[in-house]
Amino acid sequence: MTALTPPARTGADHDRKLLLDLLRGLAAIAVIALHVGDIVFVPLMPGGYLAVDFFFVLSGYVIATAYDRRLSTTMRFGPFVGMRFIRLYPLFLVGAGLGLVKVLAQSHLHARFALDGGQLVLATVSNLLMLPYLLPYPSVFPLNAPAWSLSFELFVNLLYAWILFRARTPWIVALAVAAAVVIAAGPMLYGTDRLIAGSTADRLPFGLARVLYGFPIGMLLARLPAITARPSAKASMALAAVLLFCLALPLTGAASLARDLAFVLAGGPLLVWAGSRFEVPPRWRRVAAFLGDLSYPLYILHYPIVLSVAFIGLRQGFAPATIIVASLAFVIAASIVAMRYYDGPVRVWLSRRYRRRESAMPLSATVIPS
């Protein structure tokens, strides 16, 4: 998400791009609205799946801005991986745990797509390792379907710290162009009017192409000359409106495919570029920062919660509007609680232990040779 995840805190709070935080939070809410709407057959955010591509571009920008210089000087691959694991995994584990409860309930109720026996064990182990479940199933992450994008996020983060951070700009451009070709070819191969996701085993290459386009594009944006972002309420509102408008358009056929490709290949990158050039006005800072921090909990926790609330609501005969409101309320409340009382304290504890372990290593083991 990432980013699906809030940016690495490498400086003071005033160094944050709060307009990008605002856009990240709105994109996460759009994903929730998409999934709630799908369950109750109300098209709330029919293009919400494109938020993932926005997250990939934003992740490339944020990670490259925070780590390019550090990986080129003093930071090793191992500490980078450790920091990313600490940032991603605690909430990922909660989402997988909630999803496991959902899968066990499906098995108990003999629901459609229920997993039993060895399938359940294999899906649980692979998903807890942030790896896709490759046996036939509607999602490669049966425990928590949206986690497919987080798996690709982790993969490209590792690829970045291993080789991409030192790659010259022409090579980054070549990678993005190759990925763009695969993205454009997907709908033609499958005969669909929507962008091909990477959430099923047979379509993983297209999910990989989406992250290998978005993340490098974000890296390229981070390599542009730095400027001081200018606070602008009008620019902030305009960018937020453009993002939500693109995700909310109820298109079908050729128009839907054109929107998808235009947003993925150009619209998302332009939003990240513009968001890095402007800033929210001072009175918006708290709200923007809050939405940015909440975006990852919202994204990684919402799906099993939404499915559970909707299942109960439909069984009880509640109206779609009631289910929608209840789903959003439960997801937001659970995300706030998880962020404040679980994710933050756990990450602080893990970071302290990790720093102590790193500080105990000899200097030669903590500095990249020149």
C-alpha positions, 0 to 999 in steps of 0.5 A: 500500500507501500506506499502501502505503508507510511514513509520511513521516518528519517527526519523530523515531522516537517520533512514529511510530504503531507499532501502525499500522506493525504492522497495515500489515505484517500486512496486506502479509503477508496479501496475499502469502498470498492470492496464493501461495494462489491459485496453489497452490489453497490458501485461505490468506487469501481476503479478503486483497484487502481489505488494499488498502482498509485501506492506502488509509484508513491512507494518508489518515490518515498523509498528512493528519497529516504534510502538512495543516499544511505544505501550508497554510503553506510547502510547495508542490505541486511539493515534495510531489510530489517527495517522494512520487515519491522515496518510491514510485518506486525500489521501484516500478521494481524491482517493474516490472523483476522483472515485465518479466523475468516477462513476457519469460519468458512471451513466450518460453514462449508462455504464456497471456496472453503479450505480444508486439511492440507490446503488450509495448512499450506495456505496459512504457512505460505501467507504468513511468510508473505508468499503466494498460495499457488494452488487453485483458489480465487486469491493467492492470499486466501487469508487476506486477499489484498496482501498480494500487493504487499507481497510484491511491495516487499519483493520490489523493496528487496530488489531496490536495496540489492540492485535498483538503488545503484542502477543508472537512470536509463536502466530504470527507464528500460525496466519501466518501459518493459513492465508497461508493455506487459501491463498493456498486453494483459487485457488483450491476452485475457480479453477484459476491459479492466487492468489485470491484477496479480491476485490469482496464481495465473496472473502473478506476472501482471501483478509483478509488471504493475509493481515493476512499472510503478516503483521505478517510476517513483524512483525516477520522480525522486531523482528529479531536482528537489524543490521546496513544496509550496503550501496550497489549499487549491492544489491540495483539493484539486489533486484529491478531487482528481484522484477520487474522480479517477477511482470513482468513474463507473466505466465499462468496455473500452472506456474502462480500459482506457481509464485504467491504462491512462491512470496507471501509466501516467495519471498516478505518476503525475499525481505523485509528482504534483503532490511532491511539488505542493503541500497542504496548508498548515491547518490541514497538517494534522488531518493529512498526517493522520490519514497517511499514518492510518492508510496502511492499517486501513489497507491491510486490515479491512478485507477480513473485517469487511467480509465478516461485517457484511456476512452478518449484515446480509444474514440479518437482512440489513440494508446495503447502506447500513452494511456499508456504514457499519463496515467503514465504522468497524474498519476505521475503529479497528485500524485506529486501535491497531495503529495506536496500541499495537503497531506503534509499540511493537515497532518501537520494541522491535526497533530498539532490539534491532538497533542494539543488535546492530550496534553490537556488530563490528564497524566493518560489518555495518559499512558498505565497502567503497 
